[in-house]
Amino acid sequence: MHSMKPSLAMKRPRPPSPPLLSSASTKQTSSTPPPKSLHQPKTPPISSRKPKLHTEWVPLNLSQSELSLPLTFPTGQTFRWRQTGPLQFAGTIGPHLLSLKHLQNGDVSYLIHSSPSESAAKLALLDFLNVGISLAKLWDAFSENDSRFAELGKYLKGARVLRQDPVECLIQFLCSSNNNIGRITKMVDFVSSLGTYLGSVGEFEFHEFPSLERLSVVSEEELRRAGFGYRAKYITGTVDVLQSKPDGGAQWLLSLRKLDLPEAIDALCTLPGVGPKVAACIALFSLDHHHAIPVDTHVWQIAKYLLPELAGARLTPKLCSRVADAFVSKYGEYAGWAQTLLFIAELPSQKALLPSHFWDIKEKKPAKNKRRGKPSSLDKLML
């Protein structure tokens, strides 16, 4: 096995089927309504603006093999985009409210619902979607080095890693700690509703994600009343630490893009509530550390075909590091993108589409000792 560094420069601009979505993108249907405060924060947004509406869909010049919306948005990277139609999702990027959808030929088009600048909205969208990285070239490089990935890639084309705003990504993954996708979404909705209202798409309201300044006036008590539990102290504590940074917390987080991955992980772990796995998620999904590998019990199960000699072993911090190293050794500097596809392949909605022989490895080498205790957030994403 060796590290790969494929050329990923891309000219800018499973097969067609109904979208298979995890519960992240669906409307909650529980018979018990969520606490009222999850949708009506006590502290009102600092400001609001009348949204400027647009009505034209514009081609994005991305094929379905470069961007599959159902394989990208409802798969645990972000909890702020909603399915608003067949193969159609809506969400915000900064002050821009947009929709994306697949056309009949699979290509992707976008619609700007609200934005102070259409040109800025498109640039923000292209940056958010990481369009400078060619999935086709990545998939070819991964497939040459891993026959199992080559087979999976045929069924799961277009699973793209997003480039999110670091503050937004950090707060979302603080909400994800030891949680399930329904509660994570409600918590993220509550935090989002503290920001500027941008408009509605279908039955969903959308807000610009609140700034650190806005979040700094939200108390731990208010978050606890909204159902955040112990996570409330992590969010308020992290906001306080970020606010104390000399150049501001948002700029400090952006500066982590320039560090080596171990340094970025160590820096993130100084924030309340951030451990190595959450730090790796933030590094991969917002800080350009494409070889970051978020490791927990589920990713450990995926990794066992890379480390068959460890089948049946219990996951420890030392083994977490070994698992991450195994992914990087196998897939190179974009190992986090490969791990993301392998994770998506395990989601029940996608797993149902794949031939059974993909799971033969897992069935032949079951873990002898099941881990007891509460499942992690990545485990619960599988529910």
C-alpha positions, 0 to 999 in steps of 0.5 A: 500500500502506498500514499497517492497524490492524484492531480485534482485540478478540475475545470470549473464550470445511485443511477437516477432513482428516487432519493434515499435519505436519512432522517436528517433531511426529512420532516420530523413525524414523532407523535411527541412535538419538540419543545416550543423553545426549539423553534422560538428562541427567547432572545430575538435575532439581532437583525432581519432583512427583507429577502430578495427573491429570484425565480430562475434555475441556473445550470451549475455545470456539475454532473451527478457523478461529481455531485449527488445531492442525496449522497452529500446533504443528508449523510451527516456532514451538515444538518442545515439543508432540507429536502424540499422536492424530488432530488431537491435540497435547500439551505444557506451559505452565509447570507445566501439562501439557495436550492439545488436540484438534479435535472432529468439527465442528472446534472445539477442546477441551482436557484438563488432565493435570497442574496445580497449579490447573485455573483457572490452567491454563486462563488460561495456555492462553488466554494462550499461544494469544493468544486475545485476537486474532481471526484472522477479523478479521486475515484479513479485513484482510489479504485486503482488502489482498492478493488472494494472501493472500485465496486462501491464507487460504481453505485455511489458516485457523487458523494462529495465532501463539503467545505463549510464555514468553520464556526457553523461546522464546529457548533453543529458537531458540538450538538452531535455529541452522543446524539441522534440525527433528529435531536441534532437537527432540532438543536441546530435549527434552534441555533440557526434561528438566532440568526438573520431570517433569509426566507422560506422554501416550502415548509422550511424557514431558513436563517443565516447562521448566527455570528459568534457575537450573536451566540455570545449573548445566549446563556447556558440556561437558555440552551438547557431549556431548549433541550441541549442538556450537557452540550449547552455548557460546551457551546457557551464555553467554546463561544467564550473561548473563541471570543477571547482570541486576539483576532477573533474566533472566526479568524482563529478557526480559519487560520487552522486551515494553514496548520498541519493536521495534528496541530489543527486537531490539538488546537481544536481539542483546546475548545470545551467539548471537542475531542479527537473525533469531533475535531477530525470532523471539523478538520475534514468538513471545514478546514481543508484537511482532506486526510482527516479521519473521524474515528469511532466504533462505526468507522472502526468496523469499516476499517477492519477490512484494512486491518484484518489482524485487529478483528475482534479488538476493542477500539482504544485511543491508540487504535484510533490513531492506527485506524486513521493511519491505515486509511491514509496509507491506503488512500493518500492525502484525500483519505477523508473523502474515501472514508466518507464514501465508505461511511455512506455505503453503510447507511441503511438507505444506501446499503439496501441498494448494494449487492450483498457481496459487499458485506461478506467481509463483515459477515465473515469477521464479526466482532467477538466482543460488542462494545457496551455503553452509549452509542456515539453520534456516528453510530446513531447516524446509522439509525 
